[in-house]
Amino acid sequence: MKARVKWVEDVMFIGETASGHAIVMDGSPEVGGRNMGARPMEMLLLGMGGCSSFDVVGILKKSRADFVDCVVELEAERADDIPKVFTRIHAHYIVSGHNLKPVDVERAIQLSVDKYCSASIMIGKTATITHDFEIIEV
């Protein structure tokens, strides 16, 4: 996997992926930015949520669960001192569908957390990661 990050101005950067996608990263005005993009640490948190959601959706599809939506809301705390690593992350999964079984949703999340989500497993080396879920019947 390759990526490229190019400085634009002040504390704004353009991240380019090998798959041909680009994203703007920028800082807040307090650190010299213009608030034109996500912060790099926000990108890490989004990456973890995306990686895990990718797994959960795939596992639910394979189990033929009748779901129509999957959202994960993430809340993180960081260390006070530099390096300001994530120290705690909570992931709240909201899965909507028809006749979903809690045991199936929990299994999909647990497989992601314990086995498949590379991002969660890496970030879990410095942060305590917890999760819960709710099922919305539609």
C-alpha positions, 0 to 999 in steps of 0.5 A: 500500500502506498500513499502520498501527502503533499503540503499545500500551505500553512498546515493544510495537506492533500493526502492521495491514495494509490487507488486514486482518491484525495482528501484535504487535511487541515488544522484549526485556526489556533494552530495556523490552519483554516479548518478546511479539512479533517484533522489527521487524528480524525482520519485515524478514528474514521479509518478505524470506524470504516475498517470495522464497519466494512467487516461488520457489514460483510459478516452480516451479509454472509450470515444473510441478516436482513439489515438495511443500515449500519452506523458506528458512532465513535468517541475518543480520548487522547493523552494530554502529553505529546505524543497525544495518542488515543487512550480510549475509544468507544464504538457504538454500532447502530444496526437497522433491519428486520428481525435481527438477532442480537447474537448475530450482531454481537458476533459480527462486531466481536469478529471485527474487533478481535480478528479482522479489523487491522485498524482497531487492532493497531490502535488497540496497542495504545488505546482501550477500545470498548463497544456496544450496539443497538438494533433498530427494527424497521 
